[in-house]
Amino acid sequence: MLVGVLVTFLVVILVLYLINMLPIDGRAKQIARVIVIIIGVVSLLKYLTVF
């Protein structure tokens, strides 16, 4: 369980970093960040058996 949480956290951090590197405008980056964070939180909650 702990490994799954750690891997999910690292993947979210990596995707957020890659989004920052994309040459797109600020509004699109903000929307992408919010989507990635929401998906990450839902995944972490699945590992913690909330859902």
N, C-alpha and C positions, 0 to 999 in steps of 0.2 A: 504494500500500500504506500509506504513512504517513498519507494523508488518511483512509483507512478506519479505521485504528487510532485516530486522533484523534477522528473522529466517534463511534465506539463508546464511547470513554472519556467523551466529553461527554454522550452519551445516558445512560450508566450514572449519571453524577453528577447529571444532571437528574432521573432517575427516583428516585434515592435522596432527593433534596431533596423531591420531591413526596410520597413516602411519609412523610417526616417531617411534612408539613403535614396528613396525613389524621387525622381525629378517631377513631382506633381505639386499642385498648389496646396496651400495650407489647409483649406476647407476639406479637401479630399483626404489629406493625411489625418486630420482630426476624426473624420468619420471612420476611416479604416482602423485607427487606434481604438476607438470606442467599440467597434465590432469585435476586434481581437480580444480586448479585455473582457467583454461579456462572454465570449466563447470560452476563454480561459477560466473565468470564475465558474461557469456551469460545469466545465470539465473537473475542476477541483472539487466542486460539491458532489459530483458523481463518485469521485474517489473516496470522499468522506461519507458516502452512503446517505446523503441527505435526500437525494432523489431516488 
